[in-house]
Amino acid sequence: MSVSYKGILWNRQKWIYDAILFAFILIYLAVFIGLSSVFLVEITFETLIIRATATLAILLLHIILMIGPLARLNGKFLPLLYNRRHLGVTMFFIALIHGVFSLLQFHSLGSKNVFISLFTSNEAYNSLGGFPFQVLGFFALIILFLMAATSHDFWLKNLSPKVWKSLHMTVYLAYALIVMHVMLGIIQLESSPFGYGFLMMGMIVLIGLHFASSIKSGRGLDLKSKPGFYHACDLNQIEENRAKIITLNGEGIAIFKYDGKLSAISNICKHQNGPLGEGKIIDGCVTCPWHGYQYEPHNGSSPPPFTEKVATYLLKLEGNKVFVNPDPLPEGTTVEPITYKES
């Protein structure tokens, strides 16, 4: 955490992360261009760049969207989550190269402005199979640009976490547009089934991971008709200085176990809506795994001079069973921790 904005600092983990990322990009492009040059000898340089950057950007987008559920399923993937914005910005620039070369290749040789040509060269907007797929890619690129341009914490602070999070959740809209862009492009320009196969495989894996992580986190339980306390977990299911995350009435709750005590707070960090329950207790404070924002577990308040607060929840312990009241208390409300003795 920091009281003021500072220049981005690369630690050892960030350097390793970025080195692996750029090495992967260079290897992928080298292999793709090399194989294409051998098997597609008549392919032009422009078409080669368009296809290489398109496939790479789609692959990186799938990886980006998989990191969240993977981190929820297995904590070993959390290092990928911490620097995901680096991956997102890199993916945007690769997609931008694809978009620029596509405009030059298909829309720069006529008398019209390239953007006017983009929207008017194919006017079959009322056709399902003949819809102008390049327009879908253009709008997806605009969304990716907005996300990349607002990735710095300056925008998070000034747009507010809620608006910032809503903006960055449009990545799923961009993904849907890209899927339709690719599918229609294959229908209209390609005859090979391999493009369909790879895209469908990516979609199946992505949907499966999100579904599995939703089941693990207990999402979808609606207890509004059942007032009182709900059995959340057993005491031995919570690791020391860690949390058990459950979702009740659509709200994420993180139940932390520390120093012989139990406390429950909202799972949503005020900084960037990060998952507090995936962090741990450091120096007596719940520490968000995304950017290190901290909260005292018994009152959900950040230590001075910070002023962020999250909701707290009432707990009960009966034997080895932990119960939580799903009704959140006002943000920053102090709740006496539940004490326990290890059996």
C-alpha positions in Angstrom: 0.0 0.0 0.0 1.0 3.6 -0.5 -0.3 6.9 0.5 0.6 8.4 -2.8 1.1 7.3 -6.4 4.6 6.1 -7.2 6.2 5.0 -10.4 5.8 1.3 -11.2 8.5 -0.7 -9.4 9.6 -4.0 -10.8 10.6 -6.6 -8.2 12.3 -9.9 -8.9 9.0 -11.7 -9.4 7.8 -9.1 -11.9 11.0 -9.3 -13.9 10.7 -13.1 -14.1 7.0 -12.8 -15.0 7.7 -10.4 -17.8 10.8 -12.2 -19.0 8.8 -15.5 -19.4 5.9 -13.6 -21.0 8.1 -11.9 -23.7 10.1 -15.1 -24.3 6.9 -17.0 -24.9 5.7 -14.3 -27.3 9.0 -14.4 -29.3 9.0 -18.2 -29.5 5.4 -18.3 -30.5 5.8 -15.8 -33.3 9.0 -17.4 -34.5 7.4 -20.9 -34.6 4.2 -19.6 -36.3 6.0 -17.5 -38.9 8.5 -20.3 -39.5 5.8 -23.0 -40.0 3.7 -20.7 -42.1 6.6 -19.9 -44.4 7.3 -23.6 -45.0 3.7 -24.8 -45.5 2.2 -21.6 -47.0 4.9 -20.5 -49.4 2.6 -18.0 -51.2 1.5 -16.2 -48.0 2.3 -12.4 -48.0 4.2 -10.7 -45.2 1.1 -8.7 -44.2 -1.2 -11.8 -44.1 1.5 -13.6 -42.0 1.6 -10.8 -39.4 -2.2 -10.6 -39.3 -2.6 -14.3 -38.6 0.3 -14.6 -36.2 -0.8 -11.6 -34.1 -4.5 -12.7 -34.2 -3.8 -16.3 -33.0 -1.4 -15.0 -30.3 -3.8 -12.4 -29.0 -6.6 -14.9 -28.8 -4.4 -17.4 -27.0 -3.2 -14.7 -24.5 -6.8 -13.6 -23.9 -7.8 -17.2 -23.0 -4.9 -17.4 -20.6 -5.9 -14.1 -19.0 -9.5 -15.2 -18.5 -8.3 -18.6 -17.1 -6.0 -17.1 -14.5 -8.8 -16.0 -12.1 -10.6 -19.4 -11.8 -7.2 -21.3 -11.8 -6.1 -19.2 -8.8 -9.3 -19.9 -6.9 -8.9 -23.6 -7.6 -5.2 -23.8 -6.7 -3.2 -21.2 -4.9 -0.1 -22.1 -6.9 -1.5 -20.0 -9.7 -1.7 -16.8 -7.6 1.7 -15.4 -8.8 0.1 -15.3 -12.3 -2.8 -13.3 -10.9 -0.8 -10.6 -9.2 0.7 -9.3 -12.4 -2.2 -10.1 -14.8 -2.4 -6.5 -15.9 1.0 -6.8 -17.5 -0.4 -9.7 -19.5 -3.5 -7.7 -20.4 -1.7 -4.7 -21.7 0.7 -6.8 -23.7 -2.2 -8.7 -25.2 -3.8 -5.4 -26.2 -0.7 -4.2 -28.1 -0.5 -7.5 -30.0 -4.2 -7.2 -30.9 -3.5 -3.6 -32.0 -0.8 -4.7 -34.4 -3.3 -7.2 -35.8 -5.9 -4.4 -36.2 -3.5 -2.0 -37.8 -2.2 -4.5 -40.4 -5.8 -5.6 -41.1 -6.9 -2.0 -41.9 -3.8 -1.5 -44.1 -4.3 -4.8 -45.9 -8.1 -4.6 -46.5 -9.0 -0.9 -46.4 -6.1 1.4 -47.3 -6.0 0.9 -51.1 -9.3 2.6 -51.9 -10.3 6.3 -52.0 -12.3 6.1 -48.7 -11.0 6.7 -45.3 -9.9 3.4 -43.8 -12.5 3.6 -40.9 -15.4 4.5 -43.3 -14.3 1.6 -45.5 -14.3 -0.7 -42.4 -18.0 0.1 -41.7 -19.2 0.3 -45.3 -17.2 -2.3 -47.4 -19.6 -5.0 -46.2 -23.1 -3.7 -45.4 -24.7 -7.1 -44.7 -25.7 -6.1 -41.2 -29.0 -7.9 -41.4 -27.3 -11.2 -42.4 -26.3 -13.8 -39.8 -23.6 -15.6 -41.7 -22.5 -12.6 -43.8 -22.3 -10.0 -41.0 -19.3 -7.7 -41.3 -17.0 -9.6 -38.8 -14.3 -6.9 -38.9 -16.6 -4.4 -37.2 -17.0 -6.8 -34.3 -13.2 -7.0 -34.0 -13.0 -3.2 -34.1 -15.3 -2.8 -31.1 -13.5 -5.5 -29.2 -10.3 -3.7 -29.7 -11.8 -0.5 -28.4 -12.8 -2.3 -25.2 -9.3 -3.7 -24.8 -7.9 -0.3 -25.4 -10.0 1.2 -22.6 -8.9 -1.5 -20.2 -5.2 -1.1 -21.1 -5.4 2.7 -20.9 -7.0 2.6 -17.4 -5.0 -0.2 -15.9 -3.0 2.1 -13.7 -4.1 2.8 -10.1 -4.6 6.5 -10.9 -7.7 5.5 -12.9 -8.9 3.1 -10.2 -8.8 5.8 -7.7 -10.4 8.5 -9.8 -13.1 6.4 -11.5 -13.9 4.6 -8.2 -13.4 0.9 -7.6 -17.0 0.1 -8.6 -16.8 2.0 -12.0 -13.3 0.7 -12.6 -14.3 -2.9 -11.9 -17.4 -2.6 -14.1 -15.3 -1.3 -17.0 -12.8 -4.1 -16.7 -15.5 -6.7 -16.5 -16.3 -5.7 -20.1 -13.4 -8.0 -21.0 -16.1 -10.7 -21.3 -18.0 -8.6 -23.8 -14.8 -8.2 -25.7 -14.2 -11.9 -25.6 -17.8 -12.6 -27.0 -17.2 -10.1 -29.8 -13.8 -11.7 -30.6 -15.4 -15.2 -30.7 -18.0 -14.0 -33.1 -15.4 -12.1 -35.1 -13.3 -15.2 -35.5 -16.2 -17.5 -36.2 -17.7 -15.2 -38.9 -14.2 -14.7 -40.4 -13.7 -18.4 -40.7 -17.2 -18.8 -42.2 -16.7 -16.1 -44.8 -13.0 -16.5 -45.7 -11.7 -19.9 -44.6 -12.6 -23.5 -45.2 -10.3 -25.3 -42.7 -12.1 -26.8 -39.6 -9.0 -26.3 -37.4 -9.9 -22.7 -36.5 -13.2 -23.9 -35.2 -11.7 -26.7 -33.2 -9.1 -24.6 -31.4 -11.6 -21.9 -30.6 -14.2 -24.3 -29.3 -11.6 -26.1 -27.2 -10.6 -22.8 -25.6 -14.2 -21.9 -24.9 -14.9 -25.3 -23.3 -11.8 -25.1 -21.1 -12.6 -21.5 -20.1 -16.2 -22.2 -19.2 -15.3 -25.4 -17.4 -12.8 -23.6 -15.2 -15.2 -20.8 -14.3 -17.9 -23.4 -13.5 -15.5 -25.4 -11.3 -14.3 -22.3 -9.4 -17.9 -21.2 -8.8 -18.8 -24.6 -7.3 -15.7 -24.5 -5.1 -16.5 -21.0 -3.8 -20.1 -22.0 -3.1 -21.6 -19.3 -5.4 -25.3 -19.3 -6.1 -26.6 -20.0 -2.5 -29.6 -17.8 -1.8 -30.5 -17.8 1.9 -32.7 -14.7 2.0 -35.6 -16.9 3.0 -33.5 -18.5 5.8 -32.6 -15.9 8.4 -30.0 -16.6 11.1 -26.8 -18.5 11.0 -25.6 -20.7 8.2 -23.1 -23.6 8.5 -20.1 -22.3 6.5 -17.5 -25.0 7.1 -15.7 -27.0 9.8 -12.9 -25.4 11.8 -10.3 -27.8 10.4 -11.1 -26.7 6.9 -9.6 -23.3 7.5 -5.8 -23.0 7.4 -4.0 -21.0 10.0 -3.7 -17.3 8.9 -5.9 -18.1 5.9 -9.6 -17.9 5.1 -12.5 -20.0 3.9 -14.5 -18.2 1.2 -18.2 -18.8 0.9 -20.8 -16.9 -1.1 -24.3 -16.3 0.5 -27.0 -14.1 -1.1 -24.6 -13.2 -3.8 -22.0 -11.7 -1.4 -18.6 -13.2 -0.8 -17.6 -13.7 2.8 -14.0 -14.6 4.0 -13.8 -16.4 7.3 -10.2 -16.0 8.7 -8.5 -18.2 11.3 -5.6 -16.6 13.2 -4.0 -16.7 16.7 -6.8 -19.0 18.1 -9.5 -16.7 16.8 -12.1 -16.5 13.9 -13.3 -13.4 12.2 -15.4 -12.8 9.0 -15.2 -9.9 6.6 -16.3 -9.1 3.1 -14.2 -10.9 0.4 -14.1 -7.8 -1.7 -11.1 -5.5 -1.3 -11.9 -1.7 -1.6 -8.9 -1.1 -3.8 -9.6 -3.1 -6.9 -12.3 -5.6 -5.7 -9.6 -8.2 -5.2 -10.4 -11.4 -3.3 -9.4 -10.8 0.3 -10.0 -14.4 1.2 -7.3 -15.5 -1.1 -4.8 -13.5 0.9 -3.5 -14.2 4.3 -2.9 -12.6 7.7 0.3 -10.6 7.8 1.3 -8.5 10.8 -2.1 -9.1 12.3 -3.9 -7.8 9.2 -5.8 -9.4 6.3 -3.6 -8.7 3.3 -5.1 -8.6 -0.2 -3.2 -10.9 -2.6 -3.5 -8.5 -5.5 -1.8 -5.3 -4.2 -1.2 -5.7 -0.5 -4.1 -3.6 0.9 -4.7 -4.5 4.5 -7.6 -4.7 6.9 -7.9 -5.6 10.6 -9.9 -8.9 10.7 -12.1 -8.0 13.7 -13.4 -4.7 12.3 -12.7 -4.7 8.5 -10.8 -1.3 8.8 -7.5 -0.5 7.2 -4.8 0.5 9.7 -4.0 4.3 9.9 -3.4 6.4 7.9 -5.6 4.5 5.4 -9.3 4.8 5.6 -10.7 1.8 3.6 -13.4 -0.3 5.3 -15.2 -3.5 4.4 -18.3 -5.1 5.9 -17.9 -7.6 8.8 -20.1 -10.6 9.7 -21.2 -12.4 12.9 -19.9 -15.9 13.6 -20.8 -18.8 15.9 -18.7 -21.9 16.7 -20.5 -25.0 17.8 -18.0 -27.8 18.5 -16.0 -28.0 15.3 -18.6 -26.3 13.1 -18.4 -22.6 12.0 -21.6 -20.7 11.4 -22.0 -17.3 9.8 -24.8 -14.8 9.7 -25.1 -13.8 6.0 -26.4 -10.3 6.8 -23.4 -7.9 6.6 -22.8 -5.4 9.3 -22.0 -1.7 8.4 -18.4 -1.3 7.0 -15.9 -1.0 9.8 -18.1 -2.5 12.5 -16.1 -4.1 15.3 -17.0 -7.7 16.0 -15.5 -9.6 18.9 -13.6 -12.5 17.4 -14.7 -16.1 18.1 -12.0 -17.9 20.2 -11.3 -21.6 19.9 -8.9 -24.2 21.3 -7.3 -26.7 19.0 -8.4 -30.2 19.6 
